[in-house]
């Protein structure tokens, strides 16, 4: 007996797949299952792809903020995303309240705690070093071990003021005293310069907004990737899209693809405004941009599933395996034209449109509008 039986599906590699789910876990996985009874059966009739549930590793979904906020379910299961990770919206002052809201969501919600106790109440949360208190961050990590999956430091001029690289040094110190939890670093305007930032970051740290088109980005004045960026990549820093309102540029992304600098993690940096007005809109639109760049579906899906699950230490998510959480995304890819826009107003025409059809979170299935 299964709670949910999904039949006649396909993997992104084109292989046939059927899945049996019981008590929120994947308990059977074959090309063809012999199923006598199931509480609910979904027959995809070979028309939908099944992947592990999409994971958006950079969102802003603490609904009580005034700068960057959204509803976890609006950007989550309703868009085919089974897990969202809020990237530093809250610090020690507000994360307990965020947690109480997050556990009410149908989407899986995790958080990166901001090293500033205030979180992103104001744009410049790291301009006052008194906001960075190691004990407060450590207490949050200890008190919410199943919710806090990492640490966030926004290291750009508009955030750190005149403090230079010091906030990042403090973030690394906090990280090392807390079992080396993943550290995500936001980049943008200088100072500090990107080479300073990458020299301090280490293997497993996550550099978000990697394809921005700003002067302090990954490209040099000749339009090539900086050598120090390659050095950061080779020492194991993880590059993350973190699209956002102002942090994805087609020219930068295309050059990175030409030079074969991979970006292992897809994320949106989504909040209500760039969801409603663009250029982000939703997770699948960012996936379409990766397909446009020339990544195959089989190359791209791990960027949205396996890779973020490993980066943020989510051991039972990100893969279709027996014993793993029954978080699945069922979607289609259609050959039709669509205009895509980046953060700087540049447009491209794609011929591949990604549409989520159903979301399964912890074994509970949600049929979306297109399904």
Secondary structure as GFF3:
##gff-version 3
##sequence-region A 1 371
A	DSSP	beta_strand	2	10	.	.	.	ID=ss1
A	DSSP	beta_strand	16	22	.	.	.	ID=ss2
A	DSSP	beta_strand	25	30	.	.	.	ID=ss3
A	DSSP	beta_strand	38	43	.	.	.	ID=ss4
A	DSSP	beta_strand	49	52	.	.	.	ID=ss5
A	DSSP	beta_strand	54	59	.	.	.	ID=ss6
A	DSSP	alpha_helix	72	75	.	.	.	ID=ss7
A	DSSP	three_ten_helix	77	79	.	.	.	ID=ss8
A	DSSP	beta_strand	81	87	.	.	.	ID=ss9
A	DSSP	alpha_helix	95	102	.	.	.	ID=ss10
A	DSSP	beta_strand	108	114	.	.	.	ID=ss11
A	DSSP	three_ten_helix	129	131	.	.	.	ID=ss12
A	DSSP	alpha_helix	134	143	.	.	.	ID=ss13
A	DSSP	beta_strand	148	155	.	.	.	ID=ss14
A	DSSP	alpha_helix	157	160	.	.	.	ID=ss15
A	DSSP	alpha_helix	166	176	.	.	.	ID=ss16
A	DSSP	beta_strand	182	187	.	.	.	ID=ss17
A	DSSP	alpha_helix	194	200	.	.	.	ID=ss18
A	DSSP	beta_strand	206	208	.	.	.	ID=ss19
A	DSSP	alpha_helix	227	234	.	.	.	ID=ss20
A	DSSP	beta_strand	238	240	.	.	.	ID=ss21
A	DSSP	alpha_helix	250	258	.	.	.	ID=ss22
A	DSSP	alpha_helix	272	276	.	.	.	ID=ss23
A	DSSP	alpha_helix	283	293	.	.	.	ID=ss24
A	DSSP	alpha_helix	297	304	.	.	.	ID=ss25
A	DSSP	alpha_helix	306	311	.	.	.	ID=ss26
A	DSSP	beta_strand	328	341	.	.	.	ID=ss27
A	DSSP	beta_strand	347	361	.	.	.	ID=ss28
A	DSSP	beta_strand	364	367	.	.	.	ID=ss29
###
